[in-house]
Every structure is written in structure tokens, then in C-alpha cells.
Amino acid sequence: MVLNPVISKLAGKLVVLASASPRRQEILSNAGLRFELVPSWFKETLDKGLFKAPHEYAVETAKQKALEVARRMPFKHLKTPDIVIGADTIVTVDGMILEKPVDKQDAYRMLSSLSGKEHSVFTGVAIILCHEKENDEVDYQLVHFYEETKVKFADLSEDMLWEYINSGEPMDKAGGYGIQALGGMLVEYVHGDFLNVVGFPLNHFCKQLDMIYNRLELESGSVHNNGTHLILTQPSPNLPALSKHSSSSGPRPKSPSASQTNGTQSSPSDSPIHKVKRKDTESEVGESSWTLVNSLSKHTDDAETELRDSENTKLPPTTSRGHMIGHNLTEPEDSGPKKEELQRIIELMDGFKASKALFTASEMCVFDLLQSQPGLDAAQVAQEIKASEKGTECLLEACVSLGLLKSKERKYQRPVYKNTDLAKRFLRSDAPFSLHGYIQHCNNTVWPLFSHLESAVREGSNQHEKAFGKKSKDVFQDTFYNSQEIKLRFMNAMHSIAKVTGKAIATAFDLSRFKTACDLGGCTGAMAYEFTKAHPGLSVTVFDLPAVVEMSEHFHPLHTDNRVSFVAGDFFKDELPKADLYILARILHDWPDEKVHILLNKIADASTPGCAVLIAETMLDGQTAYSTLQSLNMLAQTEGLERTESQYADLLNKHGFGDTCVIHTKNFLDAVIAVKM
Ligand SMILES: O=c1[nH]cc([C@@H]2O[C@H](COP(=O)(O)OP(=O)(O)OP(=O)(O)O)[C@@H](O)[C@H]2O)c(=O)[nH]1
């Protein structure tokens, strides 16, 4: 892309955004960056007192967020990213660091401290470049920087403050406001990068990428550039070499454009350089397997040593400004396709093989068998699952390479197999979070539908007729609930997803004011059960088709609590049970807008002011592979599609539901709540 040659340099690389912030996802995807989303599990609890300046705290938190993901991925996701991006935004005023408020009082405290004053917003950013070496070791290179923007708030009256707090907007935002939304009304002026306040300094980020990939200015000696650190653990012909002029005192940035940006001080770093050796797919990365180099001066010394080494490696010629002449460093002319590039394409091409291996092992109850009898060899497994020895061995080995099984070699004997933790938690059919039911649905329903994806894309409609030879006017009545066997399988699938996601949805918002809820299309009641578990004062009515309700007793042992009840009916045709809160979990994505309007209209008719609708769906905003592929899934399988959070807010607004609040749960589903005005 002409507009952004730097972002386009990342095409073909596995870029990972280690952030759950929907704003960061949006800023980067709007800039055309294709990335995978792996939110960091790093808890933001560093001791602020240990940092000399607030931006150091933001940078260190950003580094820890990114490092946590970079070191988790090879083990938990079984792939090594090329680049991991982490960020942390803080607000500073009167010597205090403000992060996200923990409750409304905290938001009040923050916003009143900002009223009528200028404050600073710092976003620290860490870019980790990962290099997987032939011997399975991973080298990490860390670039980090920060950006400062000054923001002045108008004087805020108590009424204004509380109205804003009650909108729900402050809760997931640094300093307790969102400048991009209602919070914009509180702001008198902004000096500096607006997107930095929103959560990601895009311009500064692009400059850093440019520096990394185009070697701009680096030849003339900037290790510390514009608040940036570049720490190399290994010389790499694909990365800018550090100048031999660099030193621990930090040379001045030479680029005029860079020095005009805010946040020009170089930030001291105490971050270690990490190297990790990947041993096998089962190992957890412990600190002991890391080589740590502890001080900044040590980094710089190491970097200089490495530079001298790297100067000996053959690099293409440069001009005096450090630009490459006729060469592109990321794609050396003579080296042919890079291993990582090919790996990414092959991974995508092989995705269906991995899925089918998982489906087959699950369908043949391999995980259940190895749970009850761990340590069987291929011949023993083959005998138990009534399959060929040769086929079973291939399947077991594939599962080992996918991280689903572990194998143990034995001298002069065949290896034996057992479940990995992942299989124990999610693939056993009797595990509390078992996805067995959903996997069966994927194998028997989604798989045949996806084999007609091209037709689905051409025609813009589901493929039940091609896949199953049946015309369906209503996919639920005509396909999913057409036979007992298929119905039970579908209900099992919905049940397992509801169990895995239920708690995150039920606890996404403060629902303490609601006494009654109605879970429309609530199937087996698994989601309803999570709601009653999380909210002791709440009773939930599950409203679903008679064919579903009659079968839900198969799942009833779950409902030991009599606060969950079932009512049979069709939510498009029949009167809805009265409730304070209507739950629509994975319902609206089945239907086109016309039908969604019919349903929301009925909910609006049944609601009085103060009642609410809670929608749980996968929102498209982050453009993650999961959400966009899920939208293809809805295309091939239903009449519906996945939507963005603003599309849901618009649909709800049209039926008198406002004060919309969205939570990204870090689980499969996101949640939106809106109140009848
Ligand atoms: O004007 C705005 N200011 C800030 C925000 C959002 O605030 C949060 C800041 O929190 P943090 O940096 O800790 O990031 P998280 O949301 O927890 O996500 P990670 O997974 O990356 O830790 C951030 O989301 C900003 O976007 C805003 O929206 N407007």
C-alpha cells in the first residue's frame, strides 16, 4: 500500500497484538495491519514507586504484557509469532498515575482530579521481534518507546461527572474517560497525538517500524531515538544494526521529524534481554530456562559487541543516510522464500487437516479413553477404538504434534500416549469445560457446510441444501431440530459453548438491580444457570422452542437450583415471558436484520423503562481471525452474520434501548447491555 509502506512490510508476518483493548485493535486494523489477537495475561501490578518517571512504568508494563504473550505462544499456541505488540496507557496528574477505575467511586476520584486541569497521557509501547532458530530456540529483540500527549479538561460540575460515570464509559479506560466518545465533551484541548490518548500512538509506532525495517537514521548512531530503545539479542541481517557510536549515555536522535514528536527523552531500561529455548510442546517456560542479562549498560555493551559481529556479516550497501540501495532488507534478493513465510501459508493450508484430526480423535473418543487409561500404546488404543493400528498410530502422532496428546518413548518398545492438560480440560467429554459437544457439531454440521463455502460466498446464503440435501426455510426447525439425533447434537454443542462462556457473560456487568431475566433461545439452560450462580437474587426463565424444551431435561441434573425454569414457545411468534432483563446469547447472529428487528420489537413491547437487553456475541470490531471466520460460519450455516458493537447498538437504539455498554470478555463472546429508556 502506497499510504503505508511500513505497515505493508508486515504482510506475511505473524503479527500478534497482545492487547484486549478494542481501541488498540481498531486503530491498528484501521491502519491496515493484519494481526492475531492474543490478549496478555500479565497483571498490571508493578510497583509504581520503583519507577523514576511515569512513562517508565507504562513502558515496563507494555514490555511485560508483550513478553508474556511472546513466551506463552510457542508453548500454548504452538507457534512462534514474528512480532508481538504490547501497549499500556496511563494518565498522570498532580504526581499521581491513574489507570482504569476499579468502580464508580474510583472513576469519580479520577475525573474530579482532572477537572479544570491539564494532564498528561502516556502510552508505552513494546514491539518484540521473535526469531525462531533452526535448533528451536527463540531469540527476542525488543523495541520500546512511549508517547506523551497533553489534555486539558474543562471544569466539570458534579452533575456532569455523575452523568458521565453512570454512562458506564469510564470503566475500562485509563484516567476514567474515553476521549473518542462521550469523554470528548469534557476536553478543552489536546496537544499531541490524539490516538495516543485513545490507547495507541500510531504515528510513532509507524516511525519505529520504519526504523526497524528501513534502517532509517540508524547508521548515524541512534540507539535511543525519540524515547525508544532497541535491544538486540542476536545480530540479524533483517534488522537494523546498532551503530558502533551508540553508548549507554544515549546519543541524540538525528531525525528532525522524530525529534519534533513528544516524548523525546530516552527512557532508561532495566528490562532483561530474554532468550528462551523451546524444549518440547509440553514444557512450561520457567524463569530458569531464560538467559537473563540484567542491566542497561550490559545491554548496550552486548549490543555493541553484536554490532561488530554483524558488521562483518554481508549487508547490502547503504547511502550516507542509511537507506538501502536497491535491496529490501526484509526480503533479501537471493535468499528465496523465508521459512516463516512458507510456514504461515502451510499452516493456513493445513488448518483443515488439524481440525479434522481433532474432530476424528474426539469422535473416536481417544481423549476419553486416554483419560481413563493413560499410557496406552498405539496398538492398545487401536483395539479399544476398533480401528486399524496403522491409522491409529498416525492419528495419535498427529495429536501429539498438535499439542493434544503427549507421548513417551520407551526403549525397544512402542511409545505410549496420554492427554495433555488442554485435552484434559476441554476434550474429555465429561470435563466441566468440555467442548466435545461443540466439536461434534463442527465435525458433523459445520464441516459439510464449509465444504460448500465457495457457493455460500457466491450466493450469500447458507448451504444446508447442498450439504445435507434438504431445503430449509427455517434452519432451526428444518435442520437442527429435524431429527432427535441432530437436535441432541446441536443442543450438546450449544450446551458446551454456554458452559465455557457463561460465567464471563454473566459477570460482565453489574446486574444486581435485576430480579428476573428471560434467556431467549436459552437451549439447555446452561447460560441461565451461570446467571443464577453469579447473581443470587436473579431468577431466569429459559424460553425456547417446544422441541428444545422437551429435550432439555436430558441436561437437567445441572439445574439443581430452582431459580431456572423453562417455558416453551417461538420468540418470533409467541408472547414473551415478562422479565427485567432479556438475554440473547448467540441468538442475533443467526438472523438477518429484518428478523432481529421483529425480535427486538417484541422485547421492547414486553419491557418497561429500566429493563435491559444483554446481547452476547462475537463482535467483529477487532477483525480477529476468530470473529471473521465465525462470520463465514454464520454465512454457511444460518441466515445471519456476525456484527460490530456499533451495529448492535444501532439495532438496539431503534427499539428504544440506549446507554449501551460493551465488554470484551476475553472469552469467545463479547457482551453488550442496553437499557430501555
Ligand atoms: O481516551 C481514552 N483513554 C484511554 C482509553 C483506553 O484505556 C485503556 C487503558 O488500559 P490499558 O493500557 O491497561 O489497556 P487494556 O484496555 O487493559 O488492554 P490490554 O490488554 O492492552 O492491557 C485502553 O483500552 C485504552 O484504549 C480509551 O479508550 N480512551
The ligand as an SDF file (V2000), in Angstrom:
LIG
                    3D

 29 30  0  0  0  0  0  0  0  0999 V2000
   -9.3670    8.4280   25.9870 O   0  0  0  0  0  0  0  0  0  0  0  0
   -9.1530    7.2260   26.2070 C   0  0  0  0  0  0  0  0  0  0  0  0
   -8.1850    6.8140   27.0700 N   0  0  0  0  0  0  0  0  0  0  0  0
   -7.9320    5.5060   27.3030 C   0  0  0  0  0  0  0  0  0  0  0  0
   -8.6850    4.5310   26.6620 C   0  0  0  0  0  0  0  0  0  0  0  0
   -8.4630    3.0620   26.9010 C   0  0  0  0  0  0  0  0  0  0  0  0
   -7.9810    2.8370   28.1920 O   0  0  0  0  0  0  0  0  0  0  0  0
   -7.3590    1.5460   28.2590 C   0  0  0  0  0  0  0  0  0  0  0  0
   -6.0820    1.6770   29.0360 C   0  0  0  0  0  0  0  0  0  0  0  0
   -5.8070    0.4870   29.7000 O   0  0  0  0  0  0  0  0  0  0  0  0
   -4.5570   -0.4330   29.3740 P   0  0  0  0  0  0  0  0  0  0  0  0
   -3.4920    0.3270   28.6990 O   0  0  0  0  0  0  0  0  0  0  0  0
   -4.2070   -1.1330   30.6350 O   0  0  0  0  0  0  0  0  0  0  0  0
   -5.1300   -1.4730   28.3240 O   0  0  0  0  0  0  0  0  0  0  0  0
   -6.3000   -2.5610   28.4670 P   0  0  0  0  0  0  0  0  0  0  0  0
   -7.5900   -1.9800   27.9850 O   0  0  0  0  0  0  0  0  0  0  0  0
   -6.3130   -3.1590   29.8420 O   0  0  0  0  0  0  0  0  0  0  0  0
   -5.8610   -3.6490   27.4150 O   0  0  0  0  0  0  0  0  0  0  0  0
   -4.5040   -4.5400   27.4140 P   0  0  0  0  0  0  0  0  0  0  0  0
   -4.9620   -5.9430   27.2020 O   0  0  0  0  0  0  0  0  0  0  0  0
   -3.6900   -3.9850   26.2840 O   0  0  0  0  0  0  0  0  0  0  0  0
   -3.8210   -4.3740   28.7420 O   0  0  0  0  0  0  0  0  0  0  0  0
   -7.0960    1.1400   26.8180 C   0  0  0  0  0  0  0  0  0  0  0  0
   -8.0030    0.1150   26.4420 O   0  0  0  0  0  0  0  0  0  0  0  0
   -7.4000    2.4030   26.0260 C   0  0  0  0  0  0  0  0  0  0  0  0
   -7.8640    2.1390   24.7370 O   0  0  0  0  0  0  0  0  0  0  0  0
   -9.6930    4.9510   25.7640 C   0  0  0  0  0  0  0  0  0  0  0  0
  -10.4030    4.1220   25.1490 O   0  0  0  0  0  0  0  0  0  0  0  0
   -9.8750    6.2930   25.5500 N   0  0  0  0  0  0  0  0  0  0  0  0
  1  2  2  0
  2  3  1  0
  2 29  1  0
  3  4  1  0
  4  5  2  0
  5  6  1  0
  5 27  1  0
  6  7  1  0
  6 25  1  0
  7  8  1  0
  8  9  1  0
  8 23  1  0
  9 10  1  0
 10 11  1  0
 11 12  2  0
 11 13  1  0
 11 14  1  0
 14 15  1  0
 15 16  2  0
 15 17  1  0
 15 18  1  0
 18 19  1  0
 19 20  2  0
 19 21  1  0
 19 22  1  0
 23 24  1  0
 23 25  1  0
 25 26  1  0
 27 28  2  0
 27 29  1  0
M  END
$$$$
